[in-house]
């Protein structure tokens, strides 16, 4: 039997060109689910949680509203950390060929689906 949360992570990778790995974590850095082959999910979860926490502070200082996402454009790809409600985050690793338009289209539904599954587990 497949896990619906992992299925959502795999679907994101399958539906968006360039997405290579994903890790869903709690806001304090504990892994909930992952679709990874190269990155260490526990390390990614911890660093992504710290990044999101700093991003929240940055958004507060800038007076720009509720933080939705932090993105790092790197020499050979991207790392994107997206808030999944107030209790979780999704770290996405993508190569340089990321279809950013497709990512923007898919990510709202993915995060909404992840939020629903997380809320069911409460």
C-alpha positions in Angstrom: 0.0 0.0 0.0 1.4 3.4 -0.9 1.7 6.4 1.4 -0.5 9.3 0.1 2.1 11.9 1.3 5.0 10.2 -0.4 2.7 9.9 -3.5 2.3 13.7 -3.5 6.1 14.2 -3.4 6.7 11.7 -6.2 3.9 13.4 -8.3 5.6 16.8 -7.9 8.9 15.2 -9.2 7.0 13.5 -12.0 5.0 16.5 -13.0 7.6 19.3 -12.9 10.6 19.0 -15.1 13.8 19.7 -13.1 12.5 18.7 -9.6 14.8 15.9 -8.4 14.2 15.5 -4.7 11.7 16.6 -2.0 11.6 16.4 1.8 8.5 17.2 3.9 9.4 18.1 7.4 7.9 19.7 10.6 8.7 23.3 11.2 11.2 22.2 13.9 13.1 20.0 11.4 11.9 16.5 11.8 11.4 14.4 8.6 7.8 13.5 7.8 8.4 12.0 4.3 10.9 12.2 1.6 11.6 11.4 -2.0 15.3 11.6 -2.2 18.3 9.7 -3.6 21.2 12.1 -3.1 20.4 14.4 -0.2 20.2 13.2 3.4 16.6 13.9 4.4 17.3 14.5 8.1 20.0 17.1 7.2 17.8 18.8 4.6 14.9 18.9 7.0 17.0 20.5 9.8 18.6 23.1 7.5 15.3 23.9 5.7 13.6 24.5 9.1 16.3 26.9 10.2 16.1 28.6 6.8 12.4 29.0 7.1 12.6 30.3 10.6 15.1 33.0 9.5 12.9 33.7 6.5 9.9 34.4 8.9 12.1 36.8 10.8 13.2 38.5 7.5 9.6 38.8 6.4 8.6 40.3 9.8 11.4 42.8 9.6 10.5 43.8 6.1 6.8 44.1 6.9 6.0 42.0 3.9 3.4 39.7 5.3 3.3 35.9 5.9 6.3 34.1 4.5 5.4 31.5 1.8 8.8 30.5 0.4 12.5 30.9 0.4 14.4 30.1 -2.8 18.2 29.7 -3.4 19.3 29.8 -7.0 22.6 27.9 -7.1 25.3 27.3 -9.7 23.7 24.0 -10.9 20.2 24.2 -9.6 17.7 25.4 -7.0 16.7 24.7 -3.4 13.2 26.0 -2.6 11.7 25.8 0.9 8.0 26.3 1.0 5.8 26.7 4.1 3.1 24.0 4.4 0.8 25.7 6.8 2.3 26.8 10.1 3.6 23.4 11.2 5.5 22.0 8.3 7.7 22.8 5.3 8.6 21.3 1.9 12.2 21.4 0.7 12.5 21.0 -3.0 15.8 20.3 -4.8 15.7 21.0 -8.6 18.3 21.0 -11.3 19.1 24.0 -13.6 16.4 22.8 -16.0 13.6 23.6 -13.5 10.4 24.5 -15.2 9.6 27.4 -12.9 6.1 28.0 -14.5 5.1 24.4 -14.0 6.4 24.6 -10.4 4.4 27.7 -9.7 1.3 25.9 -11.1 1.8 22.7 -9.2 3.0 23.8 -5.8 -0.3 25.3 -4.4 -2.1 22.0 -4.9 0.8 20.0 -3.5 1.1 22.1 -0.4 -2.7 22.0 0.1 -2.7 18.2 -0.2 0.2 17.9 2.2 -1.6 20.2 4.7 -4.8 18.1 4.5 -2.8 14.9 5.2 -0.9 16.5 8.1 -4.2 17.8 9.6 -5.7 14.3 9.5 -2.8 13.0 11.6 -3.4 15.5 14.4 
